[in-house]
Amino acid sequence: MKRPKHRRLKLSTALSATTILAGIACPMLAMAQDAVSTTAPAPPPTGDGGTGLDTIVVTATREKTSVQKVPISMQAFSATALEDRQVQGLSDLATLLPSVSFAGIGPGRNTPYFRGIVPAGGNYASVGYYLDDIPITGTGVPEIHTYDIERIEALSGPQGTLYGAGSLAGTIRFITDKPKIGKWEYGMEVEANKYGGHGAGGNFEGYINVPVSENVAIRVMAYYRHDGGYINNTPNNGQFADFGGSPSVLNLGDNNPATSYTLNNSNIAKNNYNPIYEYGGRFQMLWEPGPGWEVMPEITAQRQTAYGYFGYDPNVGQLDVHDYSPTRNDDRWFQAELSIHGHIGDWDVFSATGYFKRQIYLNNDYTYYSVTYDKEGTTSLSNENYNENYLQFFSKNGCTGSGATLKCTQLINPTQAYFANNSQEKFTQEVRIKTPAHWPFDVTLGAFYQNQFDENNSNYYISGLGNIEGYTESGGGLNPAGFGIPVQDGGTMVLGSPAVKGDTFYLVENNQYYHDEAIFGEGHYAITPNLKFTGGLRYFWTAYDTLGLAGVMGSAQSTSSSLFVPTGTYGCPTPLPTNTRLTCLNSNPAAADEVGRYRESGETHKAALDWQFESDKMVYFNYSTGFRPGGFNRPLRIRGYGLATVEPFKSEKLSNFELGIKTTWNNIFRLNVSAYYETWNNIQYSVVVAGTQGAGITGNAGTAHVKGVEYDANLKLGKFTISTNGAYNDARLASDFCNFVFNQSNGSIGQLSSCSAGTYNSGTPTVAATGGTRLPRQPMFKGTTSVRYDTEVGDYKAYIQGAMLYQTGATQNLNTYLDSLLGDTPGFASVDFSVGANKGPYHVELFIQNAFNELGQLTKNTFCSIQECSNSARTFTIKPQFFGIKFAYNYK
């Protein structure tokens, strides 16, 4: 669908505002000639001749300062640290962040979490994800390539004052290297690598910084990366091991050959079938039109094509799967930013304008969904009747007779796949102004605007479904002996096809609109020379609308609903148009199965005290809050009833109480420790309600508490440097989590008000999880430790380094029954080694990651509802053994 005109108008208005700000910058330069920057200069790297610890300068509080002076729990990784640990993107970075876990099914399809705050539903992300000053926050965030990156900052806890609603639990910021005026810089890096026993790959990267004139510089980065892959799609060899080694034949159990179909994946079976191909670059220009002013446009673009799955099926084998159709995720995105920084009189002003566009083309195997429901027959594991039987579709070939004597016996291949074509556009504008440095306090005031448009198109299809002769039904309802009955057994042949569009059995075609505005302020006041108070407040307005279809043929044909209907008649003609996006949605906004809107406003705040009791030692207390908007649920079709209304879900709120200390001792030992207590209200959680044929809703699972400790320490003893960090998180439900059920008396789906032990009349347990249940996907402890030895060999500076990642096990679902079906992930440890040497601008390094090939499990994922698909769950691990060599040249 096209974006409505009023949305385009808002974008144009915001762009005009930025252009005006850029336009007034030059006339104001005369006023700024004598202005002195109020931003503290970046402290130079410390270390007495290389014998001390380096200082990392961060901008987490929107001003440059040492990480040791920021009164929040955070970690910062310099470019050198990222190189030493072979960090290429988010999945590599997550291993270095003790409070961060992530869930997903591969590159570009992962979402990070902090401190056990792991929402499993809702429309907004819980972690802010920034490239420089522009948020590209979302679920399934893109992998940002980390070459020519100055640093990465990871801010734990709610960051809602300066970073907004997407930063409920924390924020990750990628800060790029910036152009440097009057200085030539250039470099390149070549790497060859291989997974032990699996695929080989490599990458090539380069950058150049060009001083164009005395006030203009350009910086360009480009790279190409190929990852060899390590998952094998093995031939099924006459077995479908996921169902206990039974033959690879789908059968309803009636011993009739007409309801059997033999699966075969030999046409796509291959080893190392999950390689990655990726390329991209960045262009930046820095212009200093006058003293104290900087104007910098930049654009970053990447394309990543990831093949196959990145998890394996334990029933098939270690790092093995059985897939029956190709899986390919083609992820393309770019981000353009214009930043303007200057001074008007003694006031520091800053503007950041950003435009982010992402396009994803996804092919995905979905066979396990088909075979699961065929295996279950009439009755599912939860004692429900289903109509998703896929052995009921008959080809026109092999049919005899007509009318009442029509008999068809040749089934089409019933297995599913899906294709998605999803796009996202996001416009962001932020303006900040800071009070003069000579005032007795400093305050940063700002305004934020963001408009986002997502277009989602997903076709869950069965090849040939749109051109079948018919499918069988058992008359007015399900036959106790099974459904999908061949015609000669007395079933009723239904002419035509259940395809909603083309070969699509289940269709998603919707548009989503996000609109966010905020005003904010954060200030500091020195109560005494060493005691400082920080206060912040952000007030926001958020809106979310969705329009479109999500469902099967029956959903499209529905003629009544309790949905908001502004105009027109509900329902679309079926089958729907094949070659164009649904015209009924464009001409009649009320004609969809998914129409909804959500509005909310609110505030987040923070208060902090920090006491610098020595120049390099600080104690702080921080109280902060975070927010994630709620939303609506579309009505769901209940088998044997029709459409049922679903109650909306509430917004989440997170409160964080944190006490910490940051210390440096003689510039050779650094220790930072923080202890925190968080309360997470109205946890947003996706559930599948009995009778909805696998469709999900988002509800609220109650309140949870998180008690934790984070630490990081560095010790430099001569040529040895020992670094360690870790986090202990005890995250648990505060009270019982009641299940969601369908109430036929009022035709609605909602949460049970009483959660005493027992079952609802649908057979659903009333208690999904009792108070004290651990929150999922977060290990109770996670940490890393590295030991590095630096030395000199002749004219070469050399080093050798060893590092270990270790974490405890984690649960996988908040619902205790579903978690028992999936099984928890066990704890593990992995070890890395590297050795390298430098001479002038030249650098060479050998490395091996996960040297002992420990396949540490991170998460598990299923193709359909866990009740049905847990036997074919995929397990996602850290990288298997991975080694390589790289050569680099850097002229600075």
DRENVO-674132 format. One line per 5 residues: their letters; for each residue y, x, z of C-alpha. Coordinates in steps of 0.001 Angstrom, whole numbers. Example, Ala and Ser with C-alpha at 12.3 -4.5 7.8 and 13.67 -1.06 7.14 Angstrom:
2
as> -4500,12300,7800 | -1060,13670,7140 .
This chain:
892
mkrpk> 0,0,0 | 3588,1051,-504 | 5830,1622,2435 | 8231,-1274,3062 | 11804,-697,1946 .
hrrlk> 13222,-847,5456 | 11058,2125,6420 | 12400,4156,3542 | 15913,3208,4579 | 15320,4556,8087 .
lstal> 14010,7817,6678 | 17051,8144,4435 | 19359,7446,7357 | 17734,10113,9512 | 17826,12652,6687 .
satti> 21488,11915,6154 | 22169,12567,9833 | 20644,16018,9566 | 22586,16770,6402 | 25808,15817,8178 .
lagia> 24968,18148,11065 | 24343,20978,8612 | 27596,20133,6895 | 29721,20298,10046 | 28113,23590,11044 .
cpmla> 30217,25694,8688 | 33622,24172,9566 | 32845,24683,13233 | 32137,28392,12731 | 35791,29231,13277 .
maqda> 35552,27706,16750 | 32423,29735,17425 | 33707,33216,16463 | 34189,34225,20079 | 31368,32166,21502 .
vstta> 28711,34047,23419 | 25113,32906,23148 | 23967,31038,26224 | 20348,31736,25398 | 18897,34598,27374 .
pappp> 17944,37548,25168 | 14273,38193,24678 | 13171,40769,27263 | 11751,43837,25569 | 8068,44601,25961 .
tgdgg> 7559,46436,29211 | 5065,49077,30114 | 5859,52591,31155 | 4894,54508,28061 | 2049,52104,27434 .
tgldt> 820,52314,31032 | 2097,48909,32151 | 1583,45275,31256 | 3495,43740,28367 | 5873,40825,28841 .
ivvta> 5393,37730,26685 | 8533,35753,25918 | 8075,31991,25500 | 10215,28970,24665 | 8204,26349,26536 .
trekt> 11358,25096,28287 | 13359,25253,25016 | 14940,28571,25940 | 13690,32146,25694 | 12316,33516,28925 .
svqkv> 9390,35477,30268 | 6231,33439,30777 | 6362,34653,34389 | 9650,32792,34937 | 8444,29359,33739 .
pismq> 7597,27062,36687 | 4595,25378,35053 | 981,26320,34487 | 771,27762,30987 | -827,30487,28945 .
afsat> 659,32453,26074 | -1210,34589,23558 | 594,37251,21576 | -266,38118,17991 | -2147,41177,19228 .
aledr> -4266,39101,21636 | -5099,36637,18860 | -6133,39482,16552 | -8250,41131,19251 | -10247,37929,19771 .
qvqgl> -10546,37000,16061 | -8738,33677,16464 | -8487,31891,13091 | -7664,28344,14223 | -7988,25666,16898 .
sdlat> -11758,25929,17454 | -11449,29683,18106 | -8387,29214,20291 | -10102,26622,22492 | -12582,29237,23736 .
llpsv> -9685,31209,25246 | -8083,28230,27023 | -9942,27447,30252 | -8459,23976,30725 | -8967,22923,27105 .
sfagi> -12013,21227,25638 | -12279,19513,22288 | -14381,16906,20581 | -15020,16305,16921 | -17378,17023,14080 .
gpgrn> -15862,19997,12300 | -12685,21778,11156 | -9804,19366,10662 | -11801,16689,12513 | -11426,18008,16081 .
tpyfr> -9124,16806,18862 | -8145,18984,21880 | -7957,17824,25516 | -6569,19287,28757 | -7952,19174,32318 .
givpa> -10582,16521,31693 | -8045,13980,30400 | -10293,12923,27516 | -9374,9489,26161 | -12087,7916,24026 .
ggnya> -9942,5246,22425 | -6414,4195,21607 | -3995,4934,18796 | -2121,7974,20111 | -3216,11512,20919 .
svgyy> -3137,12843,24476 | -2163,16433,23606 | 990,17529,21796 | 287,19773,18809 | 3301,21657,17451 .
lddip> 4033,24050,14606 | 7297,25688,15668 | 9603,22802,16679 | 7896,19980,14789 | 5016,17898,16194 .
itgtg> 1999,17299,13966 | 231,15572,16833 | -2677,13279,16108 | -6413,12791,16419 | -8433,15102,14224 .
vpeih> -5619,17659,13988 | -5422,20166,11120 | -6476,23775,11639 | -3334,25943,11655 | -4140,29415,10339 .
tydie> -3006,32001,12868 | -1996,34927,10638 | 1665,36030,10955 | 1942,34017,14171 | 4201,35423,16899 .
rieal> 2383,33648,19735 | 603,30498,20822 | 1639,28631,23958 | -632,26255,25871 | 1147,24099,28452 .
sgpqg> -1155,22340,30912 | -320,18989,32481 | 2066,16206,31414 | 4935,17509,29268 | 6554,14161,28619 .
tlyga> 10159,15140,29363 | 10681,17645,26559 | 7731,16851,24312 | 7234,13089,24315 | 4480,10470,24434 .
gslag> 1921,12582,22557 | 1891,15142,25378 | 242,13037,28074 | -2071,15842,29260 | -620,19027,27740 .
tirfi> 891,20688,24692 | -229,23424,22287 | 2492,25219,20309 | 2026,27583,17354 | 5130,29792,17023 .
tdkpk> 5435,31618,13707 | 6922,35050,13067 | 10485,34547,11859 | 12454,36315,9121 | 14330,39418,10288 .
igkwe> 17701,40225,8767 | 18283,43802,7635 | 14658,44879,7973 | 11775,45370,5575 | 8356,44377,6852 .
ygmev> 5106,43865,4997 | 1440,43952,5661 | -2000,42850,4586 | -5447,42408,6068 | -8881,42258,4461 .
eanky> -11988,41107,6314 | -15659,40789,5443 | -17894,38854,7835 | -21263,37220,8188 | -23159,34892,10483 .
gghga> -26279,36648,11718 | -29095,35385,9496 | -26751,32964,7745 | -23835,32891,5307 | -21366,35669,4474 .
ggnfe> -17623,35247,4064 | -14296,36970,4387 | -10555,36560,4118 | -7465,38177,2656 | -4027,37817,4245 .
gyinv> -614,39250,3540 | 3060,38875,4421 | 6407,40358,3470 | 9854,40201,5068 | 12706,40829,2585 .
pvsen> 16315,41499,3710 | 18105,39733,865 | 21631,40456,2114 | 23466,41261,5305 | 23063,37667,6514 .
vairv> 19979,36379,4650 | 16301,37266,4961 | 13133,35770,3503 | 9610,35911,4919 | 6516,34897,2964 .
mayyr> 2886,34693,4110 | -206,33831,2070 | -3935,33914,2755 | -7386,33022,1468 | -10399,32483,3713 .
hdggy> -14065,31808,3057 | -16502,31063,5893 | -20166,31411,4968 | -21691,28563,6991 | -24653,28434,9354 .
inntp> -26188,24915,9263 | -29270,24382,7076 | -29890,21066,5336 | -33667,21346,5140 | -36014,19351,2852 .
nngqf> -37587,16444,4687 | -41039,17378,3272 | -42463,13896,3682 | -41327,13558,7280 | -38388,12009,9023 .
adfgg> -38524,14122,12165 | -35726,12204,13843 | -38154,9367,14538 | -40865,11437,16143 | -42325,12901,12969 .
spsvl> -43149,9576,11316 | -43299,9524,7510 | -39965,9338,5747 | -40552,5700,4861 | -38291,2879,6002 .
nlgdn> -40444,-117,6875 | -39873,-3303,8803 | -43369,-3268,10178 | -44772,-6122,8093 | -47040,-3795,6045 .
npats> -45606,-5108,2815 | -44831,-2395,257 | -41860,-4409,-939 | -40081,-3597,2321 | -40654,152,2215 .
ytlnn> -38551,2920,697 | -39328,6641,715 | -36403,8957,1458 | -35933,12304,-267 | -33135,14861,139 .
sniak> -34487,17603,-2121 | -31545,17285,-4527 | -29008,18504,-1940 | -31164,20474,512 | -29914,24066,957 .
nnynp> -29342,26695,3620 | -25898,27442,5077 | -24609,24222,3611 | -21437,24051,5735 | -19197,26744,4218 .
iyeyg> -15405,26595,4417 | -12948,27452,1654 | -9326,27645,2718 | -6032,28926,1388 | -2367,28486,2187 .
grfqm> 954,30086,2854 | 4374,29890,4425 | 7899,30425,3123 | 10869,30913,5466 | 14495,31786,4917 .
lwepg> 16954,32755,7641 | 20664,32453,6932 | 23313,33490,9421 | 26497,31888,8047 | 28554,33205,10948 .
pgwev> 28321,34703,14434 | 26108,32619,16678 | 24725,30426,13876 | 21279,30371,12313 | 20011,28064,9574 .
mpeit> 16330,28333,8699 | 14367,26209,6226 | 10616,26780,6103 | 7531,25238,4587 | 3880,25756,5516 .
aqrqt> 1069,24484,3304 | -2701,24710,3680 | -5781,23349,1985 | -9165,23506,3658 | -12406,22296,2099 .
aygyf> -15251,22147,4606 | -18727,21227,3396 | -21570,19730,5381 | -21883,18978,9064 | -21043,21442,11833 .
gydpn> -23599,20042,14251 | -27369,20138,14089 | -30156,17664,14803 | -32511,19004,17534 | -35264,16750,16194 .
vgqld> -35151,18576,12873 | -34694,22115,14177 | -32233,24617,15575 | -29144,24632,13318 | -31035,22281,10961 .
vhdys> -30331,18767,9694 | -31673,16239,7221 | -28764,14890,5158 | -29297,12745,2070 | -25902,12711,389 .
ptrnd> -23152,15366,160 | -20632,15776,2989 | -17275,17320,2087 | -13901,17208,3873 | -10964,18184,1637 .
drwfq> -7949,18486,3950 | -4534,19195,2388 | -1275,19292,4300 | 2199,20740,4342 | 5024,20769,6817 .
aelsi> 8665,21339,5928 | 11218,22131,8622 | 14938,22731,8692 | 16257,24172,11952 | 19915,24772,12736 .
hghig> 20977,26665,15840 | 24521,27491,16767 | 27403,27170,19194 | 30355,24838,19234 | 32705,26385,21708 .
dwdvf> 30542,27212,24703 | 27998,24512,23892 | 24638,25515,22446 | 23426,23063,19756 | 20113,22784,17967 .
satgy> 18692,20494,15304 | 15146,20387,13931 | 14219,18185,10981 | 10624,17988,9873 | 8493,16304,7252 .
fkrqi> 4699,16459,7483 | 2309,15143,4847 | -1451,15246,4995 | -4065,14020,2526 | -7785,13927,3332 .
ylnnd> -10570,13204,873 | -13843,12832,2720 | -17396,12284,1519 | -19859,11806,4353 | -23575,11131,4595 .
ytyys> -24273,7959,6579 | -28010,7663,6104 | -28814,7612,9795 | -26896,4387,10213 | -29122,2715,7625 .
vtydk> -32429,4063,8847 | -31607,3251,12460 | -31019,-441,11867 | -33964,-709,9506 | -36193,870,12115 .
egtts> -35069,-1584,14752 | -36019,-4640,12705 | -34919,-7947,14132 | -34339,-6804,17696 | -32151,-3881,18671 .
lsnen> -32501,-1756,21766 | -30061,-4050,23517 | -31993,-7228,22642 | -29492,-8395,20063 | -30136,-9887,16666 .
yneny> -28563,-7910,13842 | -28010,-8611,10179 | -27451,-5015,9050 | -30874,-4718,7474 | -30719,-2539,4404 .
lqffs> -34176,-3307,2981 | -33055,-6592,1527 | -31258,-5401,-1614 | -33194,-5864,-4845 | -32479,-4245,-8177 .
kngct> -32235,-6427,-11280 | -35062,-4319,-12651 | -38503,-5672,-11806 | -37457,-9303,-11293 | -39537,-12098,-12795 .
gsgat> -38983,-15807,-13109 | -35753,-17655,-12421 | -34348,-20214,-10037 | -36887,-21254,-7444 | -39533,-19015,-9036 .
lkctq> -37387,-15857,-9043 | -39222,-12928,-7505 | -37801,-9412,-7104 | -39744,-6539,-5591 | -37892,-3317,-6538 .
linpt> -35532,-2194,-3792 | -32458,-64,-4433 | -31990,3071,-2345 | -30719,1486,887 | -29148,4573,2460 .
qayfa> -25417,4651,3090 | -22638,7143,2546 | -18922,6736,2878 | -15846,7955,1100 | -12428,8081,2732 .
nnsqe> -9051,8665,1139 | -6574,8858,4001 | -2966,9980,3925 | -332,10546,6571 | 3412,11033,6328 .
kftqe> 5532,11901,9338 | 9303,12373,9505 | 10744,13917,12671 | 14298,14562,13816 | 15319,16128,17103 .
vrikt> 18778,17166,18265 | 19533,19084,21470 | 22714,20272,23105 | 23034,22552,26125 | 25895,22890,28580 .
pahwp> 28006,26101,28728 | 26583,29086,30584 | 29549,29362,32986 | 28910,25907,34479 | 27319,25867,37950 .
fdvtl> 24262,24106,36474 | 22737,23794,33027 | 21534,20654,31308 | 19777,20180,27976 | 20338,16746,26451 .
gafyq> 18517,15531,23380 | 17510,12695,21103 | 14271,12296,19185 | 13274,10139,16224 | 9896,9935,14498 .
nqfde> 8549,7662,11801 | 4930,7894,10683 | 3013,6079,7972 | -787,6290,7654 | -2783,4809,4799 .
nnsny> -6507,4540,5506 | -9119,3781,2874 | -12808,4050,3768 | -15697,2709,1733 | -19061,2546,3466 .
yisgl> -21186,2054,395 | -24738,1776,-883 | -25035,2978,-4467 | -25833,77,-6782 | -25088,-2629,-4217 .
gnieg> -22470,-4272,-6402 | -24924,-4798,-9245 | -28001,-6201,-7527 | -29845,-9392,-8424 | -29680,-10716,-4907 .
ytesg> -30812,-10209,-1359 | -33067,-12224,911 | -32257,-14330,3889 | -34417,-16535,6058 | -32402,-19712,5660 .
gglnp> -30205,-20774,8560 | -30808,-17786,10773 | -32944,-14811,11595 | -36681,-15096,11250 | -38470,-13927,14425 .
agfgi> -40904,-12009,12250 | -38105,-9955,10735 | -35467,-10261,8115 | -35023,-8703,4717 | -38200,-10585,3792 .
pvqdg> -39294,-10198,167 | -39050,-13376,-1853 | -42776,-13829,-2232 | -43062,-14050,1573 | -40930,-17178,1650 .
gtmvl> -37424,-15824,2114 | -34452,-17340,325 | -33025,-15313,-2531 | -29216,-15219,-2389 | -27801,-14561,-5841 .
gspav> -25031,-12037,-6059 | -24228,-9234,-3655 | -22903,-8803,-107 | -20651,-6019,-1398 | -17076,-6646,-378 .
kgdtf> -15699,-4379,-3108 | -17624,-2422,-5743 | -20673,-980,-3967 | -18952,-1180,-561 | -20777,-2950,2232 .
ylven> -18084,-2290,4882 | -14489,-1686,3859 | -11436,-285,5622 | -8127,-649,3809 | -5223,-657,6199 .
nqyyh> -1753,727,6710 | -511,1934,10083 | 3138,2348,11008 | 4300,4362,14030 | 7911,4451,15114 .
deaif> 9149,6466,18112 | 12604,7068,19520 | 13653,8822,22711 | 16583,10252,24583 | 15963,12937,27176 .
geghy> 17547,15414,29488 | 16406,18286,31649 | 18609,20277,33976 | 18479,23186,36407 | 20548,23785,39506 .
aitpn> 20445,26908,41660 | 20436,25689,45267 | 20526,29320,46367 | 20443,32469,44218 | 16637,32446,44444 .
lkftg> 15835,28731,44795 | 16178,26498,41735 | 15713,22763,41248 | 14652,21307,37895 | 14842,17638,37019 .
glryf> 14055,15828,33813 | 13954,12295,32399 | 12878,10897,29055 | 13343,7293,28005 | 11464,6153,24932 .
wtayd> 10814,3245,22613 | 7576,3099,20647 | 6236,670,18052 | 2926,448,16255 | 1959,-1930,13430 .
tlgla> -1170,-2188,11379 | -1902,-4283,8324 | -5068,-4493,6318 | -8745,-5258,6154 | -11619,-3794,8171 .
gvmgs> -14921,-5544,7761 | -17701,-6906,5593 | -17760,-9752,3090 | -17616,-12384,5816 | -14480,-10822,7284 .
aqsts> -12662,-10988,3979 | -13672,-14626,3430 | -12603,-15865,6865 | -10165,-18735,6737 | -9096,-19088,10369 .
sslfv> -7999,-16699,13061 | -5777,-16400,16058 | -3985,-13482,14439 | -239,-13380,14086 | 381,-15102,10754 .
ptgty> 4015,-14905,9628 | 3459,-16584,6221 | 797,-17547,3738 | -2887,-18409,3889 | -5464,-16308,5683 .
gcptp> -8276,-14824,3580 | -8817,-12757,426 | -10721,-13608,-2773 | -14159,-12043,-2858 | -15491,-9880,-4217 .
lptnt> -12274,-7929,-3864 | -10641,-6059,-6771 | -12574,-2905,-7605 | -10037,-558,-9138 | -6890,-1244,-7133 .
rltcl> -5892,-1415,-3518 | -6155,-4968,-2207 | -3478,-6982,-3967 | -3903,-9827,-1520 | -2653,-7535,1214 .
nsnpa> 453,-6605,-733 | 1370,-10134,-1746 | 249,-11884,1402 | 528,-9790,4587 | -1283,-12480,6595 .
aadev> -4391,-12358,4431 | -6067,-9514,6281 | -8615,-9191,9024 | -6483,-6620,10800 | -2875,-7602,11370 .
gryre> -1162,-6600,14558 | 1923,-5169,16145 | 2708,-3465,19423 | 5992,-2602,21125 | 6647,-753,24354 .
sgeth> 9375,1195,26131 | 9335,3246,29271 | 10163,6580,30839 | 8607,9838,31983 | 10126,12216,34486 .
kaald> 9664,15495,36291 | 11001,17337,39307 | 10330,20950,40224 | 11350,23589,42744 | 10825,27290,42134 .
wqfes> 11537,30064,44609 | 11920,33579,43176 | 11270,35333,46473 | 11107,38688,44688 | 12262,39680,41216 .
dkmvy> 8700,39564,39905 | 7163,36965,42214 | 7669,33201,42215 | 6312,30122,43983 | 6848,26705,42423 .
fnyst> 6100,23037,42952 | 6067,20714,39963 | 5779,16928,39784 | 5577,15450,36288 | 4419,12294,34563 .
gfrpg> 2969,11532,31161 | 2537,8417,29065 | 334,7194,26193 | 1139,3816,24622 | -1254,895,24671 .
gfnrp> -2045,-1392,21769 | -3858,-4389,20376 | -7409,-5051,19242 | -8231,-6975,16089 | -10483,-10037,16426 .
lrirg> -14194,-9307,16025 | -16932,-11332,14412 | -19621,-12435,16864 | -23033,-13139,15402 | -23644,-16891,15439 .
yglat> -20119,-17691,16652 | -17395,-16421,14325 | -14173,-14565,15112 | -13462,-13877,18774 | -10099,-12805,20155 .
vepfk> -9866,-9493,22002 | -7423,-8736,24785 | -4960,-5855,24188 | -5270,-2589,26065 | -2678,-1171,28439 .
sekls> -706,2064,28261 | -1968,5121,30132 | 69,6920,32748 | -627,10325,34226 | 955,11771,37388 .
nfelg> 651,15479,38133 | 1322,17284,41416 | 1120,21027,40979 | 1653,24013,43302 | 1603,27475,41783 .
ikttw> 2417,31128,42212 | 3266,33739,39570 | 3284,37374,40609 | 3454,40847,39094 | 2684,43952,41158 .
nnifr> 4060,47338,40082 | 3759,46216,36489 | 10,46954,36536 | -1374,43770,38117 | -448,40204,37276 .
lnvsa> -1853,37137,39047 | -941,33509,38358 | -2630,30641,40200 | -1928,26909,40217 | -3585,24041,42069 .
yyetw> -3048,20470,40925 | -3910,16867,41615 | -3604,14319,38814 | -3907,10532,38801 | -4792,8973,35446 .
nniqy> -4201,5223,35294 | -5558,2732,32721 | -7944,5106,30931 | -8219,3989,27294 | -11859,3837,26280 .
svvva> -13702,2571,23198 | -16605,195,23802 | -19084,-1655,21612 | -19556,-5210,22847 | -22905,-6989,22600 .
gtqga> -23012,-9300,19582 | -20293,-7555,17533 | -22760,-5828,15220 | -21622,-2339,16201 | -17859,-2928,15944 .
gitgn> -15763,-1322,18648 | -12674,-2188,20658 | -10446,-233,23034 | -10252,-1272,26664 | -9074,219,29949 .
agtah> -11637,1862,32197 | -9570,2038,35393 | -8215,5026,37293 | -9410,8610,37632 | -8389,11576,39756 .
vkgve> -8460,15218,38699 | -8478,18020,41246 | -8299,21503,39857 | -7301,25137,39992 | -6220,27348,37079 .
ydanl> -5738,31086,37193 | -5120,34075,34973 | -4976,37730,35958 | -4454,41093,34259 | -5078,44541,35710 .
klgkf> -4169,47794,33944 | -5723,50918,35421 | -4923,53889,33259 | -6732,53359,29975 | -8584,50260,31190 .
tistn> -7219,46712,30965 | -9121,43884,32632 | -8073,40313,31839 | -9544,37084,33155 | -8677,33408,33248 .
gaynd> -10432,30286,34385 | -10126,26657,35385 | -12004,24466,37819 | -11633,20756,37084 | -13219,18039,39176 .
arlas> -12335,14909,37188 | -13870,11614,38361 | -13429,7864,38255 | -11639,6491,41305 | -13372,3089,41201 .
dfcnf> -16035,1170,39284 | -15576,743,35542 | -16520,-2843,34567 | -18106,-3576,31206 | -16616,-5626,28357 .
vfnqs> -18403,-8781,27181 | -17971,-11813,24931 | -17177,-15044,26782 | -18290,-17976,24626 | -16523,-20526,26826 .
ngsig> -13102,-19369,25650 | -14055,-17384,22534 | -12637,-14089,23786 | -13800,-10562,24453 | -12588,-8989,27660 .
qlssc> -13414,-6968,30731 | -15440,-8474,33531 | -13305,-9191,36565 | -16210,-8762,38965 | -18129,-5515,38800 .
sagty> -20915,-6058,41318 | -24334,-4703,40349 | -26227,-6905,37905 | -26136,-8049,34304 | -24024,-10484,32328 .
nsgtp> -25733,-13370,30513 | -25897,-11255,27328 | -28029,-8707,29150 | -25132,-6273,29458 | -24909,-4368,32773 .
tvaat> -21786,-5439,34645 | -21049,-1865,35777 | -20479,690,33028 | -19817,3516,35504 | -19453,3596,39265 .
ggtrl> -16608,5207,41138 | -17122,8948,41434 | -18596,9316,37919 | -17467,12537,36202 | -15137,12259,33242 .
prqpm> -16865,13408,30031 | -16603,16484,27815 | -14914,18741,30361 | -16953,21496,32065 | -16350,21702,35782 .
fkgtt> -15655,25415,35341 | -14704,27415,32267 | -13463,30981,32095 | -13184,34156,30044 | -13101,37812,31060 .
svryd> -12420,40861,28884 | -12447,44601,29537 | -10627,46921,27138 | -10579,50716,27041 | -7782,52441,25091 .
tevgd> -7983,56110,24191 | -6969,58662,21567 | -9302,60433,19185 | -7356,63116,17365 | -4481,61379,15570 .
ykayi> -6047,57970,16065 | -5393,55431,18796 | -8734,53766,19461 | -10126,51080,21698 | -13361,49365,22633 .
qgaml> -13484,45881,24131 | -16040,43522,25569 | -15421,39874,26438 | -17415,36999,27892 | -16925,33228,27733 .
yqtga> -18741,31141,30327 | -18698,27483,31200 | -20730,24967,33141 | -22343,21843,31717 | -20531,18623,30883 .
tqnln> -21320,14939,30596 | -20814,13319,27195 | -19834,9714,27879 | -18080,7850,30654 | -20616,5013,30471 .
tylds> -23513,6332,32561 | -26206,4521,30553 | -24866,5831,27257 | -24526,9306,28767 | -28179,9214,29786 .
llgdt> -29124,8410,26184 | -27056,11269,24772 | -27894,13786,27480 | -25481,16259,29053 | -24603,19637,27562 .
pgfas> -25869,22574,29666 | -23802,25546,30795 | -23818,28768,28787 | -22285,32224,28394 | -21519,34197,25245 .
vdfsv> -20469,37831,24798 | -18193,39470,22199 | -17646,43156,21379 | -15082,44928,19220 | -14013,48493,18473 .
gankg> -10990,49593,16497 | -8664,52433,15600 | -5036,52769,14491 | -3194,55550,12725 | 382,54775,11864 .
pyhve> 436,51517,9913 | -3324,51552,9299 | -5871,49681,11381 | -9655,49247,11160 | -11847,47109,13407 .
lfiqn> -15511,46223,13802 | -16415,43111,15795 | -19335,40948,16785 | -18901,37532,18391 | -21623,35789,20355 .
afnel> -23584,39013,20166 | -26734,37544,21712 | -26629,34364,19589 | -26278,31938,22494 | -25904,28479,20943 .
gqltk> -23722,27054,23684 | -23439,23291,23348 | -19933,21812,23299 | -20368,18129,22404 | -22741,15557,20927 .
ntfcs> -21997,12871,18368 | -23808,9878,16854 | -23507,8096,13500 | -23426,4611,15014 | -23366,3057,18481 .
iqecs> -25035,5318,21016 | -27519,2606,21990 | -28933,2679,18483 | -28333,6202,17181 | -28872,8432,20227 .
nsart> -32245,9577,18861 | -30485,11133,15877 | -27440,12561,17712 | -25942,15776,16360 | -25209,18686,18713 .
ftikp> -22082,20790,18130 | -22131,24373,19390 | -19997,27455,19553 | -20344,29743,16550 | -23685,31503,16298 .
qffgi> -23715,35297,16103 | -20824,36381,13865 | -19880,39934,12924 | -17534,41659,10525 | -15194,44478,9622 .
kfayn> -11489,44289,8829 | -8847,46646,7493 | -5122,46094,8015 | -1874,47703,6966 | 1447,46841,8600 .
yk> 4802,48416,7864 | 7498,47560,10383 .
